[in-house]
């Protein structure tokens, strides 16, 4: 308050008047200087109070968003259905008005669930939201210039342009999706405009400015008077004497003068948020303080000069005194108006707080309560003034006991929990805290707050339900399961574990795991458990378990860790399955396979030996039959007998040769020797060899080999044998006078396709694959065309040895087509 100097009019001498005028002017100058210091101090205190209010609002907003994300993340990790998660996201955004949106995003940037329809199924760059926290942790990242997550979608060529200052700053909470879903984040899009509007309403001064900044000087929310938009960076705030420089040095709050949000000199206050790398900055230009002080100088200095002049002139002393009195009254009125204005500011601040803030008399009757009561109860604040506080909470005796201190003890702070049914008929739980306040007149009053903890109570109830469900699942599982703590001691086992091991649950709880095993087995399990606890995650391995009856059992053991509140492993869930029968069957199958392979090898060797033994007498038969036919030219009947013997020997020799080829291919006696060659010359050479057979049956062969090189890596002799067998097969089954088609072409860039088609009787559909087996012929041709049933079997083995494949199909209109595909070089 300014000093008021009262002067009594009197007739004094000129010298006395001069002395009094000088004294008056000196006192006035001292008063004005003191007034300036008081104005700066008072403004700094007001700035500090505003910074504390804005910090409290920002902290509560972030706490509310973080608490909501924790609940949503927990639902997502438990595998909540998409429709339930979508409804929870929409409800969270509707209940928290300072959010632009809420969404679940996986590690690839896919938006799995969102409260905004525009963001649904969007795919964003994960790095666009800033660094991601670990599972179970939350982090506030820098400003993102986009209206929603859809603005960060990777489906567009470039990020859509948005006006300066339009965007959000993300609050992320990490989580692990159930199953093999991997890492994800639950993201809340904090609305900077909502925080800026509250800041502007709290300041209630267009010349003042406020902002929420991070420790790197980036603006997250800022009032319009600061002349900056959210997302900008002010490096001058990082100087050692600037707000962020002081916070980095360890100061949580304080005041400063100098450049701040604006380049001109400011008087401001700053306050760091609780537990977050964010700072609230409030400032007012020093020019405004000087203007206010100059107003005071004019209001007080001019009257002092006037009084001094009046004293010097020894005139109008009474009028000057009257004017001084009127000015004093005006200043008093102005002071009272300022007090009323500050009370309105504090009322607005209290009204914006979400919790109930109240004041009572010594008996607990309400004398003040903020506007949150009207929002919760639906009745005006004035209706509760004068009523006992416990009436607001259904007459709770615990609340009434807060205002009745124990006899012989002074009143002290206390807390209680009470229920309240709101205007929407919903039951809520409140945590009430009261503190006694002794006024200077000796009067006792109580001040306190009531925080809504309904969400916390509901979360605790859900947690208890989930724990009960987990115990039921453990008990009902048909597989033996156990739970171990970090010291490898049993916390719980199910009935299946008791039945398998033959040990009782009460006997093993608290004991060391695997203590009933041998020392070597126990050491093996303990080492794996220690590694799993250090790394987290899951582990699966097989082991052998020796039962009490001495029988060995093959077990498949699965172990996984479960985290504590900080996300670190706090124990292991162990489940094992008896796979002894499966392993026994596997060993029996392996033995049968080895026996079959040995039998096949023996069969191939037998066939090869028999074929070699048959070739020598067959050569003699063929030679003597040719000699007999030559000598019996004059006896046609005898010559025909020799010719029949020769033909039978040729068929027998062909069968022996096929058996030898098949045996060599199966045993690998003559390995494939591939060279780089063109398929077309080999195919034309095979066609020329078969011209006599084509002519004998009056068949026409149409070879379409194209003009392009058909280069491949192949053994030329084996490749010719393969083509010869395919064409010979078509010649054998084609009707006389028919047409055979041979085509070869590039099939894409990596293979060559060869097709041999005829118009014979075709192949029954159920025999298309069987004809490539040894000694198997189609039922439609084996009675008429002859053959050994080895040609196509040899073809398939040669194709497979070259990395190719061969198959058969029927043609439209009758006939069959054999297709060969080989890798191109």
LINLIN-V55434 format. One record per backbone hydrogen bond with DSSP energy under -0.5 kcal/mol. CO is the residue of the C=O (numbers start at 0). NH is the residue of the N-H. E is the energy in kcal/mol with one decimal. If there is no record, write none. Layout:
# LINLIN-V55434
CO,NH,E ; CO,NH,E
This chain:
# LINLIN-V55434
2,4,-0.5 ; 3,5,-0.6 ; 6,8,-0.6 ; 9,11,-0.9 ; 12,16,-3.0 ; 13,17,-2.6 ; 14,18,-2.5 ; 15,19,-3.0 ; 16,20,-2.5 ; 17,21,-2.8 ; 18,22,-2.9 ; 19,23,-2.8 ; 20,24,-2.9 ; 21,25,-2.8 ; 22,26,-2.7 ; 23,27,-2.5 ; 24,28,-2.8 ; 25,29,-2.5 ; 26,30,-2.5 ; 27,31,-2.8 ; 28,32,-2.4 ; 29,33,-2.7 ; 30,34,-2.7 ; 31,35,-2.2 ; 32,36,-1.9 ; 33,37,-2.6 ; 34,38,-2.6 ; 35,39,-2.4 ; 36,40,-2.7 ; 37,41,-3.1 ; 38,42,-2.6 ; 39,43,-2.5 ; 40,44,-2.4 ; 41,45,-2.3 ; 42,46,-2.8 ; 43,47,-2.4 ; 44,48,-2.3 ; 45,49,-2.6 ; 46,50,-2.7 ; 47,51,-2.1 ; 48,52,-2.3 ; 49,53,-2.9 ; 50,54,-2.5 ; 51,55,-2.4 ; 52,56,-2.4 ; 53,57,-2.7 ; 54,58,-2.7 ; 55,59,-2.5 ; 56,60,-2.5 ; 57,61,-2.5 ; 58,62,-2.8 ; 59,63,-2.8 ; 60,64,-2.3 ; 61,65,-2.9 ; 62,66,-2.8 ; 63,67,-2.3 ; 64,68,-2.5 ; 65,69,-2.3 ; 66,70,-1.9 ; 67,71,-2.4 ; 68,72,-3.2 ; 69,73,-2.1 ; 70,74,-2.0 ; 71,75,-2.4 ; 72,76,-2.7 ; 73,77,-1.5 ; 74,79,-2.0 ; 75,78,-1.5 ; 75,177,-0.6 ; 80,84,-2.6 ; 81,85,-2.7 ; 82,86,-2.0 ; 83,87,-2.3 ; 84,88,-2.2 ; 85,89,-2.2 ; 86,90,-2.4 ; 87,91,-2.4 ; 88,92,-2.3 ; 89,93,-2.1 ; 90,94,-2.0 ; 91,95,-1.8 ; 94,96,-0.8 ; 95,98,-1.5 ; 97,190,-2.9 ; 100,188,-3.0 ; 101,114,-2.3 ; 102,186,-2.7 ; 103,111,-2.5 ; 103,112,-1.3 ; 104,184,-2.9 ; 105,108,-2.2 ; 108,123,-3.0 ; 109,105,-2.3 ; 109,111,-0.9 ; 110,120,-0.7 ; 112,103,-3.2 ; 115,118,-0.9 ; 116,119,-1.0 ; 118,121,-1.9 ; 121,110,-3.0 ; 122,153,-4.0 ; 123,125,-0.6 ; 124,127,-2.2 ; 125,128,-1.3 ; 126,129,-1.6 ; 133,136,-2.0 ; 133,173,-0.7 ; 136,173,-2.5 ; 138,140,-0.5 ; 138,171,-2.9 ; 141,169,-0.7 ; 143,145,-1.8 ; 143,167,-2.0 ; 147,150,-1.0 ; 148,151,-1.7 ; 149,152,-1.4 ; 151,124,-1.0 ; 152,155,-0.9 ; 162,165,-1.9 ; 164,166,-0.5 ; 167,143,-3.7 ; 168,189,-1.6 ; 169,140,-2.5 ; 169,171,-0.6 ; 170,187,-2.4 ; 171,138,-2.3 ; 172,185,-2.8 ; 173,135,-2.8 ; 174,176,-0.5 ; 174,183,-2.0 ; 176,181,-0.5 ; 177,180,-1.2 ; 181,176,-2.9 ; 182,106,-1.7 ; 183,174,-2.3 ; 184,104,-2.8 ; 184,186,-0.6 ; 185,172,-1.7 ; 186,102,-2.3 ; 187,170,-2.4 ; 187,189,-1.1 ; 188,99,-3.9 ; 188,100,-0.7 ; 189,168,-1.5 ; 189,191,-0.7 ; 190,194,-1.3 ; 191,195,-2.7 ; 192,196,-2.7 ; 193,197,-1.8 ; 194,198,-2.3 ; 195,199,-2.6 ; 196,200,-2.5 ; 197,201,-2.4 ; 198,202,-2.4 ; 199,203,-2.4 ; 204,207,-0.9 ; 206,284,-0.5 ; 208,282,-2.7 ; 209,222,-2.4 ; 210,212,-0.5 ; 210,280,-2.8 ; 211,219,-3.1 ; 211,220,-1.5 ; 212,278,-3.0 ; 213,216,-2.0 ; 216,233,-2.6 ; 217,213,-1.9 ; 218,230,-2.6 ; 220,211,-3.3 ; 222,225,-1.4 ; 223,226,-1.6 ; 228,231,-1.6 ; 231,218,-3.1 ; 232,234,-0.7 ; 233,236,-1.2 ; 234,237,-1.8 ; 235,238,-1.1 ; 236,243,-1.1 ; 236,244,-1.3 ; 238,241,-1.5 ; 238,244,-0.6 ; 241,245,-2.1 ; 242,246,-2.3 ; 243,247,-2.6 ; 244,248,-1.1 ; 245,250,-2.3 ; 246,249,-1.5 ; 251,271,-3.4 ; 253,269,-2.6 ; 255,267,-2.6 ; 257,265,-1.9 ; 261,259,-2.4 ; 264,285,-2.1 ; 264,286,-0.5 ; 265,257,-2.1 ; 265,267,-0.5 ; 266,283,-1.9 ; 267,255,-2.2 ; 268,281,-3.0 ; 269,253,-1.9 ; 270,279,-2.9 ; 272,275,-1.2 ; 275,277,-1.8 ; 276,214,-1.1 ; 277,272,-2.6 ; 278,212,-2.7 ; 279,270,-2.0 ; 280,210,-2.0 ; 281,268,-2.9 ; 282,208,-2.3 ; 283,266,-3.0 ; 284,287,-0.8 ; 284,288,-1.2 ; 285,289,-2.5 ; 286,290,-2.1 ; 287,291,-2.4 ; 288,292,-2.6 ; 289,293,-2.6 ; 290,294,-1.8 ; 291,295,-1.9 ; 292,296,-2.8 ; 293,297,-2.5 ; 294,298,-2.7 ; 295,299,-2.8 ; 296,300,-3.0 ; 296,301,-0.7 ; 297,301,-1.0 ; 299,303,-1.7 ; 300,304,-2.8 ; 301,305,-2.9 ; 302,306,-3.2 ; 303,307,-2.9 ; 304,308,-3.1 ; 305,309,-2.9 ; 306,310,-3.1 ; 307,311,-2.9 ; 308,312,-2.4 ; 309,313,-1.1 ; 309,314,-1.6 ; 315,319,-2.6 ; 316,320,-2.3 ; 317,321,-2.2 ; 318,322,-2.6 ; 319,323,-2.3 ; 320,324,-2.1 ; 321,325,-2.3 ; 322,326,-2.4 ; 323,327,-2.0 ; 324,328,-2.2 ; 325,329,-2.4 ; 326,330,-2.3 ; 327,331,-2.2 ; 328,332,-2.5 ; 329,333,-2.4 ; 330,334,-2.4 ; 331,335,-2.3 ; 332,336,-2.5 ; 333,337,-2.1 ; 334,338,-2.2 ; 335,339,-2.3 ; 336,340,-2.5 ; 337,341,-2.5 ; 338,342,-2.1 ; 339,343,-2.2 ; 340,344,-2.3 ; 341,345,-2.6 ; 342,346,-2.4 ; 343,347,-2.5 ; 344,348,-2.4 ; 345,349,-2.9 ; 346,350,-2.3 ; 347,351,-1.3 ; 348,351,-0.5 ; 348,352,-0.7 ; 349,352,-0.8 ; 355,449,-2.1 ; 356,369,-1.9 ; 357,447,-2.1 ; 358,366,-3.5 ; 358,367,-1.7 ; 359,445,-2.4 ; 360,363,-1.5 ; 363,388,-2.5 ; 364,360,-2.1 ; 365,385,-3.2 ; 367,358,-2.5 ; 369,372,-1.6 ; 370,373,-0.5 ; 370,374,-1.5 ; 371,375,-1.9 ; 372,376,-3.2 ; 373,377,-1.8 ; 375,422,-1.9 ; 379,382,-0.9 ; 380,383,-1.7 ; 380,384,-0.7 ; 383,386,-2.1 ; 386,365,-2.9 ; 387,390,-1.2 ; 387,391,-0.5 ; 388,391,-1.3 ; 388,392,-0.5 ; 389,392,-0.9 ; 389,394,-2.3 ; 389,395,-1.0 ; 390,393,-1.1 ; 392,395,-0.6 ; 395,399,-1.7 ; 396,400,-2.0 ; 397,401,-0.6 ; 398,401,-1.0 ; 399,402,-1.2 ; 400,403,-1.2 ; 402,404,-0.5 ; 405,408,-2.4 ; 413,433,-2.4 ; 415,431,-3.4 ; 417,429,-2.9 ; 419,421,-0.7 ; 419,427,-2.6 ; 421,424,-1.7 ; 425,421,-2.3 ; 427,419,-2.6 ; 428,452,-2.5 ; 428,453,-0.5 ; 429,417,-2.0 ; 429,431,-0.6 ; 430,450,-2.5 ; 431,415,-2.1 ; 432,448,-1.9 ; 433,413,-1.9 ; 434,446,-2.4 ; 436,438,-0.7 ; 436,444,-2.5 ; 438,441,-2.3 ; 442,438,-3.0 ; 444,436,-3.3 ; 445,359,-2.9 ; 446,434,-3.0 ; 447,357,-2.1 ; 448,432,-2.5 ; 449,355,-2.3 ; 450,430,-2.7 ; 450,452,-0.7 ; 452,456,-2.4 ; 453,457,-2.8 ; 454,458,-2.6 ; 455,459,-2.4 ; 456,460,-2.2 ; 457,461,-2.5 ; 458,462,-2.4 ; 459,463,-2.3 ; 460,464,-2.2 ; 461,465,-2.7 ; 462,466,-2.4 ; 463,467,-2.1 ; 464,468,-2.4 ; 465,469,-2.6 ; 466,470,-2.2 ; 467,471,-2.2 ; 468,472,-2.7 ; 469,473,-2.3 ; 470,474,-2.4 ; 471,475,-2.3 ; 472,476,-1.0 ; 479,575,-1.8 ; 480,493,-1.8 ; 481,573,-3.2 ; 482,490,-3.8 ; 482,491,-1.3 ; 483,571,-2.2 ; 484,487,-1.8 ; 487,512,-3.1 ; 488,484,-2.1 ; 489,509,-2.3 ; 491,482,-2.7 ; 493,497,-1.7 ; 494,498,-2.5 ; 495,499,-2.2 ; 496,500,-2.6 ; 497,501,-2.1 ; 497,502,-0.6 ; 503,507,-1.0 ; 504,507,-0.9 ; 504,508,-1.7 ; 507,510,-2.4 ; 510,489,-2.1 ; 511,514,-1.3 ; 513,516,-1.4 ; 517,521,-2.8 ; 518,522,-2.2 ; 519,523,-1.9 ; 520,524,-2.2 ; 521,525,-2.6 ; 522,526,-2.2 ; 523,527,-1.8 ; 524,528,-2.4 ; 525,529,-2.4 ; 526,530,-2.0 ; 527,531,-2.2 ; 528,532,-2.5 ; 529,533,-1.8 ; 530,534,-1.9 ; 531,535,-3.3 ; 536,560,-2.2 ; 538,558,-3.3 ; 540,556,-3.1 ; 542,554,-2.9 ; 544,546,-0.6 ; 544,552,-2.6 ; 546,549,-1.8 ; 550,546,-2.6 ; 552,544,-3.0 ; 552,554,-0.5 ; 553,578,-2.6 ; 554,542,-2.2 ; 554,556,-0.6 ; 555,576,-1.8 ; 556,540,-2.3 ; 557,574,-2.8 ; 558,538,-2.7 ; 559,572,-3.1 ; 561,569,-2.8 ; 561,570,-0.6 ; 563,566,-1.7 ; 567,563,-2.3 ; 569,485,-0.5 ; 570,561,-1.5 ; 571,483,-3.1 ; 571,573,-0.5 ; 572,559,-1.7 ; 573,481,-2.3 ; 574,557,-3.6 ; 575,479,-0.6 ; 576,555,-2.5 ; 576,578,-0.8 ; 578,582,-2.5 ; 579,583,-2.4 ; 580,584,-2.3 ; 581,585,-2.2 ; 582,586,-2.4 ; 583,587,-2.1 ; 584,588,-2.4 ; 585,589,-2.3 ; 586,590,-2.0 ; 587,591,-2.3 ; 588,592,-2.4 ; 589,593,-2.3 ; 590,594,-2.2 ; 591,595,-2.4 ; 592,596,-2.5 ; 593,597,-2.2 ; 594,598,-2.3 ; 595,599,-2.6 ; 596,600,-2.5 ; 597,601,-2.3 ; 598,602,-2.4 ; 599,603,-2.5 ; 600,604,-2.3 ; 601,605,-2.4 ; 602,606,-2.7 ; 603,607,-2.5 ; 604,608,-2.6 ; 605,609,-2.8 ; 606,610,-2.7 ; 607,611,-2.2 ; 608,612,-2.0 ; 609,613,-1.8 ; 610,614,-1.5 ; 611,615,-0.8 ; 612,616,-0.7 ; 613,617,-1.9 ; 614,618,-2.2 ; 615,619,-1.7 ; 616,620,-2.4 ; 617,621,-2.7 ; 618,622,-2.5 ; 619,623,-2.8 ; 620,624,-2.3 ; 621,625,-2.1 ; 622,626,-2.2 ; 623,627,-2.7 ; 624,628,-2.2 ; 625,629,-1.8 ; 626,630,-2.1 ; 627,631,-1.5 ; 629,632,-0.9 ; 631,634,-1.1 ; 631,638,-0.6 ; 633,635,-0.5 ; 634,638,-2.6 ; 635,639,-2.3 ; 636,640,-1.4 ; 637,641,-2.0 ; 638,642,-2.5 ; 639,643,-2.3 ; 640,644,-2.2 ; 641,645,-2.5 ; 642,646,-2.6 ; 643,647,-2.4 ; 644,648,-2.3 ; 645,649,-2.4 ; 646,650,-2.3 ; 647,651,-2.3 ; 648,652,-3.0 ; 649,653,-2.5 ; 650,654,-2.2 ; 651,655,-2.4 ; 652,656,-2.7 ; 653,657,-2.3 ; 654,658,-2.4 ; 655,659,-2.6 ; 656,660,-2.6 ; 657,661,-2.7 ; 658,662,-2.5 ; 659,663,-2.7 ; 660,664,-2.4 ; 661,665,-2.3 ; 662,666,-2.4 ; 663,667,-1.5 ; 663,668,-1.5 ; 663,669,-0.5 ; 668,670,-0.6 ; 671,673,-0.6 ; 674,676,-0.6 ; 674,713,-2.3 ; 676,711,-2.2 ; 677,681,-0.8 ; 678,682,-2.3 ; 679,683,-2.3 ; 680,684,-2.1 ; 681,685,-2.0 ; 682,686,-2.0 ; 683,687,-2.1 ; 684,688,-1.7 ; 685,689,-1.4 ; 687,690,-1.0 ; 689,693,-2.2 ; 690,694,-2.8 ; 691,695,-2.4 ; 692,696,-1.3 ; 693,698,-2.9 ; 694,697,-1.2 ; 696,736,-1.8 ; 699,701,-0.6 ; 699,739,-3.0 ; 700,702,-0.7 ; 701,703,-0.6 ; 701,741,-3.0 ; 702,704,-0.7 ; 703,743,-1.9 ; 708,710,-0.7 ; 709,678,-2.4 ; 710,824,-2.4 ; 711,676,-2.4 ; 711,713,-0.7 ; 713,674,-2.2 ; 713,715,-0.7 ; 714,718,-2.7 ; 715,719,-2.3 ; 716,720,-2.1 ; 717,721,-2.3 ; 718,722,-2.4 ; 719,723,-3.0 ; 720,724,-2.3 ; 721,725,-2.0 ; 722,726,-2.5 ; 723,727,-2.8 ; 724,728,-2.2 ; 725,729,-1.9 ; 726,730,-2.7 ; 727,731,-2.4 ; 728,732,-1.6 ; 729,733,-1.1 ; 734,737,-1.8 ; 737,699,-2.1 ; 739,701,-3.2 ; 740,756,-2.5 ; 741,703,-3.6 ; 742,754,-2.6 ; 744,752,-2.9 ; 745,747,-0.9 ; 746,749,-0.6 ; 749,823,-1.5 ; 750,746,-2.7 ; 751,821,-2.4 ; 752,744,-2.0 ; 753,819,-3.4 ; 754,742,-2.3 ; 755,817,-2.6 ; 756,740,-2.5 ; 763,766,-2.4 ; 764,767,-1.1 ; 766,770,-1.4 ; 768,771,-1.2 ; 769,772,-1.9 ; 772,775,-1.4 ; 777,780,-1.5 ; 777,781,-2.3 ; 780,783,-1.0 ; 780,784,-2.7 ; 781,785,-0.5 ; 788,774,-1.1 ; 788,775,-1.1 ; 789,793,-2.4 ; 790,794,-2.1 ; 791,795,-2.4 ; 792,796,-1.8 ; 793,797,-2.4 ; 794,798,-2.6 ; 795,799,-2.5 ; 796,800,-2.0 ; 797,801,-1.1 ; 798,803,-3.2 ; 799,802,-1.6 ; 804,820,-2.6 ; 806,818,-2.6 ; 808,816,-3.0 ; 810,813,-1.6 ; 814,810,-2.4 ; 815,757,-2.5 ; 816,808,-1.8 ; 816,818,-0.5 ; 817,755,-2.3 ; 818,806,-1.9 ; 819,753,-3.3 ; 820,804,-2.0 ; 821,751,-3.1
